[in-house]
């Protein structure tokens, strides 16, 4: 599905998958250093989100699931994108905002029902 979306975007709006993946990798390295690169699946999910494809990621704890939606915001040069992440765990939300995502210099907030 991602390949189909990339091909359509390349035809319709001068999109380049290679350039997009290069930009995503550069943004990743700005945060984590030049010796680190995102996993292929993180690049794929980030690109899918940038192409407005619905995406579901199922991966283990600590595997880097947070990275794709942070990279979407970092790769958006218009700074107009908004990402909403729904988490069933209040502590996970707090941890992601206070520690994991703080290093990206992104504006973010958590909203909790208090239930």
C-alpha positions as CSV (number, residue, x, y, z in Angstrom):
1,X,0.0,0.0,0.0
2,X,2.8,2.4,0.8
3,X,4.5,1.8,-2.6
4,X,1.2,2.5,-4.4
5,X,0.8,5.8,-2.4
6,X,4.4,6.8,-3.1
7,X,4.0,6.1,-6.8
8,X,0.8,8.1,-7.0
9,X,2.4,11.0,-5.1
10,X,5.4,11.0,-7.4
11,X,3.1,11.3,-10.4
12,X,0.7,13.8,-9.0
13,X,2.8,16.2,-6.9
14,X,6.5,15.8,-7.6
15,X,6.9,13.7,-4.5
16,X,10.2,11.8,-3.9
17,X,10.2,8.9,-1.5
18,X,14.0,8.9,-1.5
19,X,14.1,12.6,-0.6
20,X,11.5,12.2,2.1
21,X,13.3,9.3,3.7
22,X,16.6,11.3,3.6
23,X,14.9,14.2,5.3
24,X,13.3,12.0,8.0
25,X,16.7,10.4,8.6
26,X,18.4,13.8,8.9
27,X,15.8,15.0,11.4
28,X,16.3,11.8,13.4
29,X,20.1,12.3,13.4
30,X,19.6,15.9,14.5
31,X,18.2,14.5,17.7
32,X,20.1,11.2,18.2
33,X,23.4,11.9,16.5
34,X,24.9,11.1,13.1
35,X,25.8,7.5,14.0
36,X,22.1,6.6,14.6
37,X,19.5,5.9,11.9
38,X,15.8,5.1,12.2
39,X,14.7,1.5,11.6
40,X,13.2,0.8,8.2
41,X,9.8,0.2,9.7
42,X,10.0,3.7,11.4
43,X,10.8,5.3,8.0
44,X,7.9,3.4,6.4
45,X,5.4,4.4,9.0
46,X,6.5,8.0,9.0
47,X,6.3,8.2,5.3
48,X,2.8,6.5,5.3
49,X,1.6,9.1,7.8
50,X,3.0,12.0,5.7
51,X,1.1,10.5,2.7
52,X,-2.1,10.5,4.8
53,X,-2.3,6.7,5.0
54,X,-4.1,5.3,8.1
55,X,-1.5,3.3,10.0
56,X,-1.4,0.9,12.9
57,X,1.9,-0.1,14.5
58,X,2.1,-3.2,16.8
59,X,5.5,-3.6,18.4
60,X,6.9,-4.4,21.8
61,X,7.6,-2.0,24.6
62,X,10.6,0.2,24.0
63,X,10.8,-0.7,20.3
64,X,10.4,2.9,19.1
65,X,6.7,3.2,18.3
66,X,6.8,6.9,19.4
67,X,9.3,7.8,16.8
68,X,7.1,7.9,13.6
69,X,4.6,10.4,14.9
70,X,7.4,12.6,16.3
71,X,9.2,12.4,12.9
72,X,6.1,13.5,11.1
73,X,6.1,16.7,13.0
74,X,9.8,17.2,12.6
75,X,9.7,16.6,8.9
76,X,6.8,19.1,8.4
77,X,8.5,22.3,7.2
78,X,5.3,24.3,7.3
79,X,5.0,23.6,11.1
80,X,1.2,23.3,10.6
81,X,0.8,19.6,11.3
82,X,-0.9,18.4,14.4
83,X,-0.6,14.8,15.6
84,X,-3.1,13.4,18.1
85,X,-1.9,10.3,20.0
86,X,-4.5,8.4,22.0
87,X,-3.1,6.3,24.8
88,X,-5.1,4.2,27.3
89,X,-2.4,4.7,30.0
90,X,-2.1,8.1,31.7
91,X,1.4,7.3,33.0
92,X,2.6,6.4,29.5
93,X,1.3,9.7,28.2
94,X,3.1,11.6,30.9
95,X,6.3,9.6,30.3
96,X,6.2,10.2,26.6
97,X,5.7,13.9,26.9
98,X,8.0,14.6,29.8
99,X,11.0,12.4,28.8
100,X,10.8,10.8,25.4
101,X,9.3,13.7,23.3
102,X,10.9,16.6,25.1
103,X,14.1,16.1,23.2
104,X,12.4,16.9,19.9
105,X,11.6,20.5,20.8
106,X,8.0,20.0,19.8
107,X,4.9,21.6,21.3
108,X,2.9,19.0,23.1
109,X,0.3,18.4,25.8
110,X,-1.5,15.6,27.5
111,X,-5.2,15.5,28.2
112,X,-6.6,13.1,30.7
113,X,-10.1,12.2,31.6
114,X,-9.1,11.6,35.2
115,X,-10.9,8.2,35.2
